[in-house]
Amino acid sequence: MMWNNQEPEIAVGLLRAPEIQVTLHGSYRLNEELLSGRVTFHMDKEHKGAGGLLSYRAGQKTGETALPLTLVPVNYDQEVVEVHQITIGIDFHWQRKEDQRFRGSLRLVEEGGQLRAINVLKLEDYLVSVISSEMKATASAEFLKAHAIMSRSWLLAQLQKAAEGGNAAGAADPDNNPERHIRWYDREDHALFDVCADDHCQRYQGLTRATEPRVEAAVRETSGQVLLYNDRVCDARFSKCCGGTTESFEEVWEPIPHPYLGSWRDGGQGDLPNLREEEQAAAWILGQPEAWCRTSDREVLAQVLNDYDQETQDFFRWEVVLSQQELQRLLKKKIGLELGAIQSLRPLKRGGSGRISELEITGTQGRCVVGKELEIRKALSPSHLYSSAFVVEAQPAGAVPPESFRLRGAGWGHGVGLCQIGAAVMGAAGKDHTQILLHYFRGAALKKLY
């Protein structure tokens, strides 16, 4: 293993902006200076680039320094840096700005002519915030432990992948066929930091969310523990709600099977139907199958969902209606498709959870096959459609082209790996963290690395 029994540090990209304002709660070293209080940084327009100069203002004092720079706390465990106006929920329906506080160092670098703020801290401290940022800290202790092990596994798997050369952030259909628009998006191999702070990687909001001792206890009690499969750290994925069954890795990202990330039923009785077949997928999506994540228990949901997540209530089964005009506008704006009046939306390929990985869109001026699941979700919503597990009803029936399309769907997110709402219900029902993890990551094993 690449960590030699030592806890690693992690570099997290927070925001990029022409000007960055911070408040230093305590003393921070900048070169030979000690700074505290409100500090504003901006890049001199005449000195942009890798060797650029950065101007800063701290109270009545002004100064200039070279990039990159690092603000280092005098005392790691006591000093806190507050970064102002960080955008969270980027491109999602609940996008907003927050002031957030962080432990550790703050690094500023040049990126694309702007400043990039990067938080450098110990991995276990990062996890305390991730668990609290992803859900309410009042979730069951066993669910918190499960999430800590899963998040740690995912992060170390990404670091290992990057050290070995990494993968492309997104990929396209290799044949350059204009009638096929196939994209998938994974964690970018960020050149300047390890992971970003938003849902694209793992939601990280620093000490803004890490306020509950129970979360810290869950992280510390599982310190260094990961999921392994064939002696490699598992690329442990998760989504908000699987909708009754998990999805296979290869249906969402690169076409490489991960045996521990497959399609299996999230609780309930009986075998999982063949949801790759259209008729069975429709029956499943339009039904209400028994599942761990099928819950309306407000107390459990309040433990899992932060306030802005609770703005979404219809996560297990949902419905969206797109007018003809809105659909044409979205396709042009989101993925650059102009197909005239849309005549049909037809699933060509579904994964084991019923999520569509290839959707044929036919219009009066052409046709195109769109995939994979995130590209479909992006194309059919101003933000992101809840999931790509849906059935399509043209309205009115038989009209060509239809006036609108009714999408009736299942689940919230890509569905791969652990289902957060399902796992929370399992924890509330008395399942321990090992049972929760091995329910979702089948064939994996637990091991302590450091």
N, C-alpha and C positions, 0 to 999 in steps of 0.2 A: 504494500500500500504506500502511497506517495506522502502520507502525513507523518510517518515515523512517530506515532503515539503523541503528537503535539497538536494542540488546538490551533487551527489556522486563523489568519485574519481574512476579512472579506472586504472588498471595495464595492460600494453600492452607489450607482449613479442616481442623484437626486433630482436635479433639474438643469436645464440649459436656458440661459437668458442673457441679454446684452448687459444687464446689471444685476448683481446679486447682493441682497441685504441680509445681514445676520446680526443676531444679538449674542454676545459671548457672556454666558453666565459663569463668571470665574475668569481665571487668567489663562491666556493662550499665547504660545510662542510663535512669532512670525520672524524668521531669521534670528536676529539678536534682540528683537523687541518683545515686550509683553503688552498684549492688547486685551481689553475687556469692554463690555458695553456694546452699543450699536456701532456697526462697521458697514460701510457701503463700498463695494468693489465694482469698478467698471474698466473695460479695456480701452486703452487709448486708440482711437481710430487710425492714427498714423503708425501704430506699432503692432498691428495684428499679425498673427502667425505663431509658429512654434516658439520663437524667441521673443514674443511680444512683451510689452510692458503693461503692467496693471496699476491703475491709480486707485487709491483707497482713502476713505475719510473715516476717522474714528473720533467722534466728538468734534472738537475744534482743530484737531490735528489732521494733516493730510500727508500722504506719502506716495511713493512709487516703488514697485518691486517687479522683478522678472517672473514670468510664468515658466513652468508651473510653480505653485506655492502650496505650502501646507501649514495650516493652523494646528498646532499640537497642544493638547491640554497639559497644564502643569501637573494635574492629578487626574488620571484617567477615570477613577471611580467617582469623582466629585464634580468636575467641570462638565458643563452642558453647552452645546452650541445650538441656537435656535435659528433655523433658516426660514425666511419669510416667503409667502406666496408660492408654495409648491403645488403644482397641479396634480390632483389625484383622479383616478377613474378616467384616464385619458381615452377619449372617443366613446366612452360609455354614456348611458343616459343620465347618470348621476355625477358627471364630471364637475369638479369644483376646485377651489384653491384653499389651502390650509397653511398656517404657520406650524412648523413641526420642530421638535427638539431632539437632539441626537447626542449619544455618547461617542467618545473617540475623536479622531482627527477629522478635519475638513480640508480636502484637497481641491484646489481650483486649477483647471487646465483650459487651454483653448480648444474649442471644437466648432468647426464651421463658422469661424468669425465671431463666435459668442463664447461666453464662459460656461463651463460645465462644473457643477459642484458635486464632489464625490465624498461620501462618508466612509472612513476606514475604521473598522472596529473588530473586536473579537467575534468569532462565528457564533458562539453561544449567546452573546448579548444580542446579536442580530436576530437570532431565532426567537428570543423572548418577545421582540417587537413584532416579528412576522406572525407568530401565533395570535397575538393580541390584535394585530391589524386585520387578520383574515376573519376573525370572529370575536364574539364577546368573551371576555375573560371568565365569565361565570359558567361556561360550559363544564361538563363533567370532567373530573380529574383524568379519567382514563382516555377520554376523547382528546384532551389536551396533550397527554403523553403520546398518543398515536400520531397526532398532527406534528408534534415536535420531531419524532423519529422520521416521519415521512418527509418533512421539509428539509431536515438535515441531509437525508439521503439524496433528495433531488439536487440540492446545492452541491454536495460533494461529487455527485455524478457529473454535473456540468463543469466543475473545475477539472475533473479528471479528463473529460472529453476535450476541453480546451487545451489541456497540457499535451494531449495526444494528437492535436491538429484540428479538432473540432469539426463541425458540420456547417454547411451553408445555412444562413438564417431563414431563407425561403427558397423554394425551388419551383420550377415550372415544368410543364409537359415538354419532353425533349424534342418533339417533332415539329415545333413551330407552326402547328396547324392553326390558321386564323379562326377556325370554328371550334377551337378548344381553348378555354381559359382556365388552366389548372394551376393553382398556387397552394403551397402550404407554408406555414410560418411557425418556426420554432424559436427558442431563445436565441437571440443574436449572439454571435461570438464578439461581444463588445470589445473594442480595441483598447478603451481607456479604463474600463472597470469590469468587474466580474458579472454583476447582475444589475438590472435597473430596479427602481423602488415601486413600480406599479404592477398591475395585474399581469402585464406582459411576461414578467418573471415571477416574482412573488410579492404580494402587497406588503410594503415595509414603510411604516410611518413613525419610526423611532420611539422616543419616550412618550410621544403624544398618545400612543395606545398602550404602551407597556407600563401599566399602573397597578396591575393586579398581582399580588404575591403568589397566587395559585398558578399563574402562568409561569412565573419564574421557577417555582418549585417543580413543575412538570418538565421544564427544560433541563434543570439541574439534575433531577432524578434520572433522566435518560441521557445525560451528557455523553457524547461520543457514540451513541448507539445508532446503527443504520440497518437498513434492509439490504440483504445480499442475495444475488442469484448467480450461481456458478462462480462464486468468489469475486464478483464485481458488484460495486454499489449500484443499487437499483435506481433507474431513472424514474423516481416515484412521482407520478402525476396526480393531480386532483382537480375536481371541478365542483361547482356548487350543488348541483342536483342531477343525478344520472337519468332520472325519469323512470326508473324501474330496472334498468340493466346497464352495465358498463359497456364502453366501446373499446375496440382494439387500437393499439398505438398506431399501427400502419394505416388505418383508415383516416387518421387525422394528420399525421406528419409523414416523415420519410417512410417508404415502403419496406421497412425492416421489422419483422415481427419481434416483439418482446414478450416471451411466454408468460410473464407475470402480469402483463397488461393486456388482458383479453376481454371478451364479452361474456359476462355471466350475470345471472339474475341477482338483483339486490334484495335477497330475502323472498318470502312468499313460497307458496307450494307449487309443485309441478315443474316440468321441464320448461326451459326457455323456448318459445316458438322460434321459427326460422324468420327472423326479422329482416333478412336480406330479400325475402320474397314479398312482393308488394301487397298482396291481400292480407297476409299475416301481420305485416308491419302496420297497415292501416287499422286493423282490428286492435292491435296493441296500443297504438297511439291514441285512438279514439276511446279506448276503454280506461278503466281505473284498476289496473292490476295491483295486487298486494305487494308492497315493497317497504323497506325500511324508510326510504325517503318520501313515501306517501304519508304525509302528516299535516295536520292543521293545528298541532299543539303549539299554542302561542308561547308557552313557557320555554319549550325546547327551541323553537325558532328564534326567540329573543336571545337565547344563549349563543346561537350560531351567527346570527345576522347582525352586523352593525346597523346603525340607524338608517344610513342611506341604502343599505341592502334591503331593509324592510319596506322600502318604497315599492319593491317588487313582491307581490303576494302570490301570483299565479305561476309558480315555478314548476310544479309537477305536471300540470296540463295547462295549456295556454292557447290563446287565439289572437290572430292579427288579421286585419283586412287592409289590403293595398288596392287603391283605385288604379285604374289604367294609367292615368296621368302621373300619379305618384311613383308607380313602378318604373315607367319609362325614365322619369327624372332620376331615380335612385341608380338605375343601371348605368346611366351615362355619367353621373357624378362619382359614384363609388368605384366602378371598375372599367369605365370608358366604353361601355357597350351602347350602340345605337342600332336597334333592330326594328324600328318602326313600332306600330301597334302590337303589343304582345298578345299572341294567340294562345299560348299554352306554356305551362311550367310542368315538366315531366321528369320525375326521378328516374335516372338510368341505373344508378348503383347505390345501394345502401350497405352500411356496415352491420355488424352483429347486434347493435343497439337500435337499429332502424334509422340511424342518422344518415342523411343523404351525403354521399361523397362526390357524386356527379349528378348535376341537374341540367337537363336540356331546356333551354329557353328558345322558343320559336316565335318570331315576329313576322310582320308583313314584309320586312326588308332583310330577312336572313335568320340564321339560327346559330346558337353557340352553346357548347357544353361548359358549364362552370363548376369548379371544384377547387380545393377540397372543402371540408365543412366550414372553416372560418371564412373563406372567400364567399361561400353561399350566404352565410349569416351577415357578412358585411354588405353584400350586394342588395339584400332585401330589407334593409333597415337603415334609418338615419344614424343609428349608433351600431348595435349588433343585435341581430335576432337572437332570442333566448337560446335556441339550438337549431341544428339542421335536421332534427327528427320531427318531420311534419308531413301532413297530407295536404293536398291542394284541391280546392273546390272553386271552379270558375263560376262567377255570378254575373248575370243569370245563367242558369244551366243551358248549354247549347248555343249560347251567343258566341259569334266569331267576328271580331275579337270580343272577349268579355268586358264588361264595365269595370269589374274588380276581381280580385283573387282573395279567397279566404284561406288562410293558413292555420291549421289546427295542429298544435305541436306538443312535444313532451320534453321535459328536462330543461336545465339551465346550465349551459357550458358544453364543453366537448365530450364530457362523460367518461374520459379515460382515467383509470386508477380509482383513487378513493373518492367517494361521493360524500361531501361534507355534511349535508343534511342527513343522509342515511347513517353516517358514522356517529353523528350527534345523537340520533335516536337510539342507536345501539348502545352508546355510552349511558344514556339515561335509563335504558332497560337493564343495566347491570353488566354488560359485556366489558371485559378488560381490554387494555390497549393491544395486547397480542392477538386476541380474537378479532378485534376490529381490523388490524393491519392484514392479517392472513386471510380474512374474508375478501378483501379487495385486491391484495397482491398475492395471488395464489402461487404456491411453489417457492416463495421467497423464505428467507430465514433472517433472524435477528442476530447482530453481532456488535460488540463494542470495539471501536477502532482506536479511541483515545480517551 
